[in-house]
Amino acid sequence: MKPLLSWWILLCVCYACSAQQRPNIVFIEVDDLTYKYVGAFGAEHIQTPRIDELAQRGVLFENAIVQGCMCAPSRNSLMTGRYPQNLGLYSNGDIRQMPAGQWAFPTALQTAGYHTSWIGKSHILPYVADQRGRGGLKKTNAMKQRMGFDEVWQSAGRHVALKRAKELAADPQGKWKRNADAYADYLYDNHLLERFIKDGVSPTTLKVDQYLDGFIAKQSADWIRGYQGDQPFFLWVNFSGPHGPYNPPREYLQSYESADMPPAIRDDDHSDIPRVLRPHEWRKLQGAIGKQRGEYAGMISFIDEQVGRVVDAVRTKGVEQDTVIVFFSDHGIMEGDHGLMHKETLYKEVLNACLVVVDPQGPSGARVARPVELLDLVKTSLDWAGAMPQASESAFGESLLPLLRGKEAEYKRRFAVAQINGATTMVTQRYKYIHTADGPVLFDLASDPDERENVAEDQPALCQRFESAFAQWKA
């Protein structure tokens, strides 16, 4: 009996030690941040000291490719470990067509013994048969029931919250309809709704902690400092910015009013670029582009400070050596380059996510040039958590752990893939190949890093090899 009891005690002790050795995982996701506006990625016209600090402490991925080029496609691909073609989700409007029963990787973290929490913007649709209608409470419950979160505080983001706040405030019955948006409820409960609506898209007059992204930072920092559980935790922080409207407190905008923004990339001839890659053409003057770029920069500097507040909470909690921090953007945005605005294209301004990973067991100040996918964070997270291998059987992607542990040869990806409706791109370290129904596009990134010249006609054999690889991948 005693040997059996001793064995049982030893097993429990070993399990407890194993649980303690598994790191906490903090995802910090931002919206619409292009790599060209982050100091650590080479930008000299903007101040992003807190993101730059993360890059100095961890690994910066120079060629991290998003799978979808709008909010919903990118976020749902990451959540499920599936590509847009698997989800039928290429644009935000497709979100309600997602197939039922999609696996979500936080459920595997729960099974592995993690306490999971979501704070911030939500642009995902957790499928529950009777909960597909609009409504924040339904969505919150569905995220808990189907997507593996123990705690959820979610909002649709500032631009949607403003729209819904106006709709709710204009209710002819004069009755506030709760649960349409958690942030709108907060504003209503604290008598701030009228000021929020009055500000509109102008610089906010709310205090930093009342403005959505400041509020998310405070909520997240308080959550980290207050966590008392015995389990390791997974916290996914989702900032609404720097997605427009670019209306942080005025002082953040003023610091860039007289700053020289880099000129937009100009293409003289678009005739060899399929129309599917040019959905939102910009016809305003260069000066107008510069003004908008300055406002975008001001919004980014504000978000940078809020990211720092979350990182500081990890440090003050005393769990810095036990916590992995993953900073990334869901995608970038066009701010006039190639004559384009917004998203839904496959140029690198949209495609390249700002991915930085700080792993206490990994190197500091390292850079990875190989192409990786944002979707790779699924298997990476499950590896950190020590989840059973079968937990990720339905997920695509590769674990980034070999790249974070100095074992680059074990990372098998040959190219990274992204999709919009009507086009799929394959990115290697040197080339970007884009398959469209109207013909191929090939950029030689070594000689043409700005992606100005389609050289597909000059490289037919190379294009054919990419087409063969694309057919294999799609199958």
Secondary structure, DSSP 8 states (H G I E B T S, - for coil): -HHHHHHHHHHHHHHHHHHHHS-EEEEEEEES--GGG-GGGT-SSS--HHHHHHHHHSEEEEEEE-SBSSHHHHHHHHHHT--HHHHT-SSGGGGGG--SS---HHHHHHHTT-EEEEEEE-------TT--SS-HHHHHHHHHHHS--SEEEEE--HHHHHHHHHHHHT-TT----TTS-HHHHHHHHTT-HHHHHHHTTS---S-TTTSHHHHHHHHHHHHHHH---SS-EEEEEEEEEESS---S-HHHHHTTTT---------S--TTS-GGG-SSB--S-HHHHHHHHHHHHHHHHHHHHHHHHHHHHHHHHT-GGGEEEEEEES---EESGGGBEESSS-SHHHHEEEEEEE-TTS-SSEEE-S-EEGGGHHHHHHHHHT--GGGGTT--S--SHHHHTT-GGG-----EEEEETTEEEEE-SSEEEEEETT--EEEETTT-TT-----GGG-HHHHHHHHHHHHHHH-
